[in-house]
Amino acid sequence: MDSDSAIIAFGALAQTTRLDTFRLLVRHEPGGIAAGEIARQLNVPQNTMSAHLGVLARAGLVRSERHSRSIVYRADLDGVRALMLFLVKDCCAGNADLCAPLLAELTPCC
């Protein structure tokens, strides 16, 4: 990931509804969740949700798949991993002891 892609991803997440949407999608991995259900759970009009999902998709944070009449959205975990690695790639100038607390905190959630 390069700086421009990271800035686009952070920009996409720098809005409350999009951040809530992304977090909801992460909670629903690996099955995903239909766009209408996302809108219902977050109490957002469907057309507004569609626009937010488009921003997240263009930022490489979500992907979609058509299932019959529904579009199911999932967090793009590869995109998330790339963003996280971009942030910590040069962590503590390679001093593993300084990065250990960060890694320890991330490990249980995954």
C-alpha positions as CSV (number, residue, x, y, z in Angstrom):
1,M,0.0,0.0,0.0
2,D,1.2,3.5,-0.8
3,S,0.5,6.8,1.0
4,D,-2.2,7.8,-1.4
5,S,-4.2,4.6,-0.9
6,A,-3.8,4.9,2.9
7,I,-5.1,8.4,2.8
8,I,-8.1,7.3,0.8
9,A,-8.8,4.5,3.2
10,F,-8.5,6.7,6.2
11,G,-10.7,9.3,4.6
12,A,-13.4,6.7,4.0
13,L,-13.3,5.7,7.6
14,A,-13.3,9.4,8.8
15,Q,-17.1,9.6,8.9
16,T,-19.3,8.1,11.6
17,T,-21.7,6.1,9.4
18,R,-18.9,4.6,7.3
19,L,-16.9,3.7,10.4
20,D,-19.9,2.1,12.0
21,T,-20.6,0.3,8.7
22,F,-17.1,-1.0,8.5
23,R,-17.1,-2.2,12.1
24,L,-20.5,-4.0,11.5
25,L,-19.1,-5.7,8.4
26,V,-16.0,-6.9,10.4
27,R,-18.3,-8.4,13.0
28,H,-20.2,-10.3,10.3
29,E,-17.2,-11.9,8.8
30,P,-16.9,-14.3,7.0
31,G,-20.6,-14.5,5.9
32,G,-21.2,-10.8,5.2
33,I,-24.4,-8.9,5.5
34,A,-27.0,-7.7,3.0
35,A,-27.0,-3.9,2.2
36,G,-30.6,-3.5,3.3
37,E,-29.8,-5.1,6.6
38,I,-26.8,-2.9,7.1
39,A,-29.0,0.1,6.5
40,R,-31.7,-1.2,8.9
41,Q,-29.3,-2.0,11.7
42,L,-27.6,1.4,11.5
43,N,-30.9,3.2,10.9
44,V,-29.7,4.9,7.7
45,P,-31.8,5.3,4.5
46,Q,-30.9,2.7,1.9
47,N,-29.8,5.1,-0.8
48,T,-27.5,6.9,1.7
49,M,-26.1,3.5,2.8
50,S,-25.4,2.7,-0.8
51,A,-23.4,5.8,-1.2
52,H,-21.4,5.1,2.0
53,L,-20.7,1.5,0.8
54,G,-19.5,2.8,-2.5
55,V,-17.0,5.1,-0.7
56,L,-15.7,2.1,1.4
57,A,-15.5,-0.1,-1.7
58,R,-13.5,2.4,-3.7
59,A,-11.2,2.7,-0.7
60,G,-10.5,-1.0,-0.8
61,L,-12.1,-1.7,2.6
62,V,-15.3,-3.6,1.5
63,R,-16.3,-5.8,-1.3
64,S,-19.7,-7.0,-2.5
65,E,-21.3,-10.0,-4.1
66,R,-24.7,-10.4,-5.6
67,H,-26.8,-13.2,-4.1
68,S,-30.1,-13.4,-6.0
69,R,-31.8,-10.0,-5.4
70,S,-29.5,-8.9,-2.6
71,I,-26.1,-7.5,-2.5
72,V,-24.0,-8.9,0.3
73,Y,-21.1,-6.8,1.7
74,R,-18.1,-8.0,3.5
75,A,-15.1,-6.3,5.0
76,D,-12.1,-6.7,2.6
77,L,-9.7,-8.2,5.1
78,D,-6.9,-8.1,2.6
79,G,-7.4,-4.3,2.3
80,V,-7.5,-3.9,6.0
81,R,-4.4,-6.0,6.5
82,A,-2.5,-3.8,3.9
83,L,-3.6,-0.7,5.7
84,M,-2.6,-2.0,9.1
85,L,0.8,-3.1,7.7
86,F,1.3,0.3,6.1
87,L,0.8,1.9,9.6
88,V,3.2,-0.4,11.5
89,K,5.7,-1.4,8.7
90,D,8.5,0.7,10.2
91,C,7.3,0.2,13.8
92,C,9.9,1.3,16.3
93,A,12.7,1.2,13.8
94,G,12.6,-2.6,13.8
95,N,12.9,-3.0,17.6
96,A,10.6,-6.0,18.2
97,D,10.5,-5.4,22.0
98,L,8.8,-2.0,21.4
99,C,6.3,-3.5,19.0
100,A,5.5,-6.5,21.2
101,P,2.7,-4.8,23.2
102,L,0.9,-3.8,20.0
103,L,1.1,-7.3,18.6
104,A,0.0,-8.8,21.9
105,E,-3.1,-6.6,22.0
106,L,-4.0,-7.5,18.4
107,T,-3.5,-11.2,18.7
108,P,-6.5,-12.1,20.9
109,C,-9.0,-10.4,18.6
110,C,-8.0,-12.4,15.6
